[in-house]
Amino acid sequence: MKRLALILLLVVVTAGGCSDDDSDEATPDRTTTTSEDGASTTVDDTCSPTDGPQVAADANDFAFAPACIQVRVDQELRVVNTGAVTHNVTVKPAYDQDIEPTQAFVTDVGGGLQPGTYELYCKFHQGRGMTARLEVVAA
């Protein structure tokens, strides 16, 4: 019975990728993952602007939330480790900072980065997918 359910799941997942639409357009801001038990999770990693002097993000075991962080050059970025293990905030060439559980990493205003898109990652868990997109925009 489990084998039949797995086969049906594979058929549904495979068929779901087919479409009559010949468009090559993708939706890069939504990522869907499927676990071994067949459950799927969709993460919306669109960047949204945040008002105020600071933009907050979480480093949890083992992901950043949100998956896309937008910071204006006149804002600080605050990343809090809400997980149970040490994490790291790396954005080359500006940051490489370890953060212990319950601690935070806070950039200076402007963060030392020019407007653009950067990869933010945990150097300890990057291989496990602990990355985020950091968009630095003008004020």
Secondary structure, DSSP 8 states (H G I E B T S, - for coil): -HHHHHHHHHHHHHHHT--S-------TTEEEEE-TTS-EEEEE-------SSEEEEEEETTEEESSEEEEETTSEEEEEE-SSS-EEEEETTTEEEEE-TT-EEE--TTTT--SEEEEEE-TTTGGGT-EEEEEEE--
